Amino acid sequence: MVILTVVFRLILDINNLRDRKLNSFELNKVVMALLLTVLVLIGINGLTEVIFEEHELTANAYPIEVETETAKAVEVAVEQGPSLADMLAVASVDKGQKVFKKCKACHTSDNGGKNLVGPNLWNIVGRDKASMASFSYSSAMKGKGGEWTYEELDMFLKKPGKFVPKTKMSFAGLKKAGDRAAIIALLRSFSDAPIDFPAVEAAVVEAAPAVSEEAAAEEATPELQ
């Protein structure tokens, strides 16, 4: 920018000198002086760029050590929230009974109770899937196999159609982990010898908030078929 200004100024000075009708010798001296000034400015500009040339650093001058794996583990734990074991440790059977109200239209829960639209739920926790000879299960449920563990009950109650594709159960699922834990705690109580809950690996900070009767009524009712 400075060089352009000088050049522009040079042109103006030459025109002014011509207007003043200086002889060619004097004019040449003035032009040479101005040209020399321009060359000096160009040289100074190039030297400045060489002296103050910037270089990008390929690495931090002072590396900062970060416990990457630990940080990731903490982030995942925060995103996922309390584990199923944590939720079951503080789950309320009373809350489960509120959420379970509409289930009674399709299930009995007493020992020796008859099957309705869905099978009797006595001893459901730990029982083999599709194991009641007196109930007609779907082919999908029969093909699932294995026992009803706490983890599988939680997954089934969350999204039945995803856990057992083509199941006869039309229930959409319980979105709230606290509601599922409460239902599972209630199902556990339907037994003469309830199976122990999973061990809690970390201390539970807060208990899951209780669900109101109105909120419970809005939840659809599962049918373990």
Helices and strands as residue ranges (DSSP letters): H 2-19, H 24-51, H 68-80, H 84-89, H 93-99, G 101-105, H 139-144, H 150-158, H 160-163, H 177-189, H 213-218
